[in-house]
């Protein structure tokens, strides 16, 4: 590749990156609409559906990956080297943080169990269910404080309790938390007796689930360590290849570039497969379709919520 061609490609990539950054930070005047299927993957890659903080972190990582890929390409003259560097910036945190999502879900479920017991204490002291939920938002455990706060705000704004609890379940997105929320929805609907006993039962069930998940997570610790160790080892080998001219010389031509790319993709695929084996299976939530069902049913007048 001639220097003129390389400079043109680098200029085009830089211009495109600047335009994407400006569009992401400033936005456009086009009305919001669901992305078409052809661009849905790009929206997911840019952080669609994540919180503002998570979306900015994702976009910052993408910008860093693009800059690292361009820098490596310019310094080494290897297009494949730039591609591998960009993928490493994105993939190393993904491989190294294996198990983080599972620990986060366990902590959230434990917080749901704690919140349920506190709500049970409020019900026993004479609070109604809805007023107890609003009061519990003041002392909600940190992992679910935002979700409980949103639920309390919905109830205070006069939202239908059944739909508000359905949205709360969607925010938690855990099949075991659905059991707690389903019990609350049933009580809102029929005003049955012995709510305290039901809350005690579902809280105990959630606590048992937390113990079981922590035990399973401990058994997955060894293969996850292997994933982290192999990720660090492969990264070190690639850095040595790029830095040491003696090692890098066989990969300077087109066949060498293709061999380097194929070997890297094979190793990364194996690591991704090991990582997938250590992930917990997805459990189907039985309240997942609740929002679609309740949207077609006329909402009953929301009971008054007092604090």
MOMO-V398254 format. One record per pair of residues at least 12 apart in sequence whose ideal C-beta (glycine too) atoms are under 10 Angstrom apart, sorted by the first residue. I is the first residue (numbers start at 0). GAP is how many residues later the second one is. Records with the same first field share a line. If there is no record, write none. Layout:
I=GAP + GAP
This chain:
0=72 + 76 + 78
2=74
5=67 + 68 + 71 + 73
6=67
8=61 + 64 + 65 + 70
9=60 + 61 + 63 + 64
12=53 + 54 + 56 + 57 + 60 + 69
13=52 + 53 + 56
15=50
16=45 + 46 + 49 + 50 + 53
19=26 + 39 + 42 + 43 + 46
20=38 + 41 + 42 + 45
23=22 + 23 + 31 + 32 + 35 + 38 + 39
24=31 + 34
33=14
34=13
43=14
44=13 + 14 + 17 + 45
45=12 + 13 + 16
46=12 + 14 + 15
50=95
56=36
57=32
60=28 + 29 + 32 + 33
61=24 + 27 + 28
62=26
63=22 + 25 + 26
64=20 + 21 + 22 + 23 + 24 + 25 + 26
65=16 + 20 + 23 + 24
66=18 + 19 + 22
67=14 + 17 + 18 + 19 + 20 + 21 + 22
68=12 + 13 + 14 + 15 + 16 + 17 + 18 + 19 + 20 + 21
69=12 + 15 + 16
70=14 + 15
71=12 + 13 + 14 + 16 + 170
72=12 + 13
74=167
75=166 + 167 + 172 + 175 + 176
76=175
77=164 + 170 + 173 + 174 + 178 + 179 + 182 + 183
78=175 + 178 + 182
79=171 + 174 + 176 + 177 + 178 + 179 + 180 + 181 + 182 + 184
80=157 + 160 + 161 + 167 + 170 + 176 + 179 + 180
82=174 + 177 + 178 + 181 + 182
83=154 + 157 + 158 + 173 + 176 + 177 + 180 + 181 + 184
84=153 + 154 + 157
86=174 + 177 + 178 + 181
87=143 + 146 + 147 + 150 + 151 + 176 + 180
90=140 + 143 + 144 + 177 + 180 + 181
91=136 + 139 + 140 + 142 + 143 + 176
92=138
93=137 + 177 + 178 + 181
94=129 + 132 + 133 + 135 + 136 + 137 + 139 + 140 + 173 + 176 + 177 + 179 + 180
95=128 + 131 + 132 + 135 + 136 + 139 + 179
96=127 + 131 + 178
97=122 + 125 + 126 + 127 + 128 + 129 + 130 + 133 + 173 + 176 + 177 + 178 + 180 + 181
98=118 + 121 + 122 + 124 + 125 + 126 + 128 + 129 + 176 + 179 + 180 + 181
100=178 + 179
101=111 + 112 + 114 + 115 + 118 + 122 + 176 + 177 + 178
102=110 + 111 + 114
103=39
104=38 + 67 + 68 + 69 + 71 + 72 + 108 + 112 + 175
105=37 + 68 + 103 + 104 + 105 + 106 + 107 + 108 + 110 + 111 + 174
106=34 + 35 + 36 + 37 + 103
107=33 + 35 + 36 + 39 + 64 + 65 + 66 + 69 + 102
108=34 + 35 + 63 + 65 + 66 + 67 + 68 + 71 + 97 + 98 + 100 + 101 + 104
109=31 + 33 + 34 + 96 + 97 + 99 + 100 + 101 + 103 + 104
110=29 + 30 + 31 + 32 + 33 + 34 + 36 + 37 + 61 + 66 + 95 + 99
111=28 + 29 + 31 + 32 + 35 + 36 + 60 + 62 + 64 + 65 + 67 + 68 + 69 + 90 + 91 + 94 + 95 + 97 + 98
112=28 + 63 + 64 + 67 + 89 + 90 + 91 + 92 + 93 + 94 + 95 + 96 + 97
113=25 + 26 + 27 + 29 + 30 + 89 + 92 + 93
114=18 + 21 + 22 + 24 + 25 + 26 + 28 + 29 + 30 + 32 + 33 + 62 + 65 + 88 + 91
115=20 + 61 + 63 + 64 + 65 + 67 + 68 + 82 + 83 + 84 + 85 + 86 + 87 + 88 + 89 + 90 + 91
116=82 + 83 + 86 + 87 + 89 + 90
117=14 + 17 + 18 + 20 + 21 + 22 + 23 + 81 + 85
118=13 + 14 + 16 + 17 + 21 + 29 + 61 + 65 + 76 + 77 + 80 + 84
119=12 + 16 + 75 + 76 + 77 + 78 + 79 + 80 + 81 + 82 + 83
120=15 + 75 + 78
121=12 + 13 + 14 + 17 + 74 + 77
122=13 + 64 + 72 + 73 + 75 + 76
123=71 + 72 + 75 + 76
126=179 + 180
127=59 + 63 + 67 + 175 + 176 + 177 + 178
128=26 + 32 + 55 + 58 + 59 + 62 + 66 + 70 + 174 + 176
129=22 + 25 + 26 + 31 + 34 + 35 + 54 + 57 + 58 + 172 + 173 + 174 + 175 + 176
130=21 + 24 + 172 + 173 + 174 + 175 + 176
131=52 + 63 + 67 + 173
132=15 + 18 + 19 + 21 + 22 + 23 + 28 + 31 + 32 + 35 + 51 + 172
133=14 + 15 + 17 + 18 + 19 + 20 + 21 + 22 + 171 + 172 + 173
134=17 + 170 + 171 + 172
135=12 + 15 + 16
136=12 + 13 + 14 + 15 + 16 + 18 + 19 + 170
137=14 + 169
139=12
142=29
143=24 + 27 + 28 + 33
145=25
146=20 + 21 + 22 + 23 + 24 + 25 + 26 + 30
147=20 + 23 + 24
149=14 + 17 + 18 + 21
150=13 + 14 + 16 + 17 + 18 + 20 + 21 + 30 + 33
151=12 + 16 + 153 + 155
153=13 + 14 + 148 + 151
154=13 + 147 + 148 + 150
155=149 + 150 + 151
156=145 + 148
157=143 + 144 + 145 + 146 + 147
158=140 + 143 + 146
159=28 + 134 + 137 + 138 + 139 + 140 + 141 + 142 + 143
160=23 + 24 + 26 + 27 + 28 + 138 + 139 + 141 + 142 + 144
161=22 + 23 + 24 + 26 + 27 + 128 + 132 + 135 + 137 + 138 + 140
162=22 + 127 + 128 + 131 + 132 + 134 + 136 + 139
163=21 + 24 + 138
164=15 + 16 + 17 + 18 + 19 + 20 + 22 + 23 + 122 + 125 + 129
165=12 + 15 + 16 + 19 + 121 + 122 + 123 + 124 + 125 + 126 + 127 + 128 + 129
166=123 + 124 + 127
167=12 + 13 + 16 + 17 + 119
168=12 + 13 + 15 + 16 + 116 + 117 + 118 + 119 + 121 + 122
169=115 + 117 + 118 + 120 + 121
171=113 + 115
172=112 + 114 + 115
173=32 + 35 + 109 + 111
174=34 + 107 + 108 + 109 + 110 + 111 + 112 + 113
175=26 + 29 + 30 + 32 + 33 + 34 + 36 + 37 + 107 + 109
176=25 + 29 + 32 + 108 + 110
177=105 + 106 + 107 + 108 + 109 + 110 + 112
178=22 + 23 + 26 + 27 + 30 + 107 + 108
179=18 + 19 + 21 + 22 + 23 + 25 + 26
180=21 + 106 + 109
181=20 + 104 + 105 + 108
182=12 + 15 + 16 + 18 + 19 + 20
183=14 + 15 + 18
184=102 + 105 + 109
185=12
186=12
187=112 + 114 + 115
188=111
190=112
212=67
215=64
216=61 + 63
218=59
219=57 + 58 + 59 + 60
220=57
221=56
222=51 + 52 + 54 + 55
223=50 + 51 + 53 + 54 + 55
224=53
225=45 + 48 + 49 + 52
226=43 + 44 + 45 + 46 + 47 + 48 + 50 + 51
227=43 + 47
229=37 + 38 + 40 + 41 + 44
230=36 + 37 + 40 + 43 + 44
232=34
233=29 + 30 + 33 + 34 + 36 + 37
236=26 + 27 + 30
237=22 + 25 + 26 + 29
240=19 + 23
241=18
247=12
250=12
